[in-house]
Amino acid sequence: MGFGHFIKNTDVVGQGLFVILVVMSLLSWALIITKGVGLVLRQRRSRTFLNFFWNATSLEAVQHEITTHGVSEPFAHLTSHAMHAQAHHARYGAAKLEEAGSAQDFLTRTIKKVLDEETMRLESGLAVLATIGATAPFVGLFGTVWGVYHALLAIGATGAGTLDKVAGPVGEALVMTGVGLAVAIPAVMGYNWLTRSNRVWGARLDAFAFELFTFLSTGQTLKTNANVHPLKVTNTTGN
């Protein structure tokens, strides 16, 4: 008797539920590892760029850095698009409907668009983790109910209703609930960790976007507000 014996002797429904749980587990771990590694790399690159940005002597130096090394994280991505939008509007004006309004209006829309893109990129895949965390226990429970049902049918057919004949098959079926929980718990923990990290860095990106908009719209030099650093903003979320 054992879980292997249960899987071998159950019908296609029970085996299918077990396969679904295995696929859920593999998918959730793949997302957690991929998103986690991406988060760590993004944080490291963001700190490097912000350190350069707040110590740069001019926005032209920042533009040169972005042109030379490219964009690999959200803060540089936002800066690149905002500076390009400002230069484009200054050169061509409101040539198209999407460029209508003043230079500040166009810059505001560009920054908002980039912030939305970065938010969507950060949240991609999290819905899958949330779905797995919410449904895996019920899939396991369904497997348990299905296994108990067939175990009781087999016991009733043989007429052996003693405890030693009932406990084994029912105990095997209960393992499916444990498998469902084993799949759901890492998915829920990974989802909460990634969601909170994304929320913290999203708030820092919003703060940086405000500072960047101020520099570009007012023409202030970076030295004017060099004492303001988004990574040093007091975190009200507890991080």
Secondary structure, DSSP 4 states (H G I P E B T S, - for coil): --HHHHHHHS-HHHHHHHHHHHHHHHHHHHHHHHHHHHHHHHHHHHHHHHHHHHH-S-HHHHHHHHHHH---SHHHHHHHHHHHHHHHHHHH-S-SGGG-S-HHHHHHHHHHHHHHHHHHHHHTTHHHHHHHHHHHHHHHHHHHHHHHHHHHHHHHHHT--SHHHHHHHHHHHHHHHHHHHHHHHHHHHHHHHHHHHHHHHHHHHHHHHHHHHHHHHH---GGGGTT--GGGS--TT--
